[in-house]
Amino acid sequence: MPESMPDLWQTMLADPSIPIDRATLQLVISDQRRPSRTYLYPWVRLLSRAAVTVIVGVKRCLPVRFAAHATMDRMCLWFLRRFVSPTAVTLLIRHFIVETNLLNFCVRNAGLADRVELRPVTLAGLGNGAVIEHDLNVYRVLSAAGRATGPALDFSMLDIPEIDPERGTRRLVNLDIQTALCLMNIPFAFCLTPAQYRRAVHSLRLDSSLLAIVAALTGDPSFRSWQSGPPPVRVDSNVDVPRRVYEHAVLCECVHAQLVRLGSRQAVLDRVAH
């Protein structure tokens, strides 16, 4: 390749404006480079959007509301084990941990009482209602958010444990995470009530609230620069949910990485002070 034609992926990996740590960013790039992301995702995205629109529309018209949370968990775990690449599964599990870390940062430094405990490290840990609990935790923390307890922030909850994506499990296909999210959105829409699905979709709009709280706690304006749009006072259901989920996960990684950097900086200052 001529020197005047820089490689897209190497440029993304080296881009200093992307605050995600390089090891995680390498996982993201590896996932983005899967053939399924190039050839399947554009078509699966359309299929998923059409299917979910029909499912949600029909369920809203039905006089009886029903949900099948256990069935949804079993279907998604089976799908992840057999059709989704270990890299994508690692990123998915990691997102649950990262978001819990962010919520616990707010809990600890805003003087709240209840710590969030959802930190799965295995694929099986994504079952037992973890997806629903993951969304509810955001609502609980934001509903109880208070003020910082003092200038000395606690960053101790930002560790990432070792993740087991079951690499030894035989996959029929190794889908990328975005294609997988599109396909998983279909059973989500079917197995949740319309109200539950709408609440889950709206939780993606709460990123701006979380960013505002983290910015207030840390005094770092960079968090507010990642906010998009006005405060979440509008409820939308007709959105590209898989795309929003992916962007939400990337944003959480950025916020988490920035907090890790701030924590490292504070640790250095503390050592110097003592």
Secondary structure, DSSP 8 states (H G I E B T S, - for coil): --TTS--HHHHHHH-TT--S-HHHHHHHHHHHTSHHHHHTHHHHHHHHHHHHHHHHHHHHHSSS----HHHHHHHHHHHHHHHB-HHHHHHHHHHHHHHHHHHHHHHHHTT-S--------BGGGGTTTHHHHHHHHHHHHHHH----S-SS---TT------B--TTS--S--B-HHHHHHHHHHHHHHHS-HHHHHHHHHHGGGHHHHHHHHHHHH--TTTGGG--SS-S-S---SS-HHHHHHHHHHHHHHHHHHHHHHHHHHHHHHHHH-
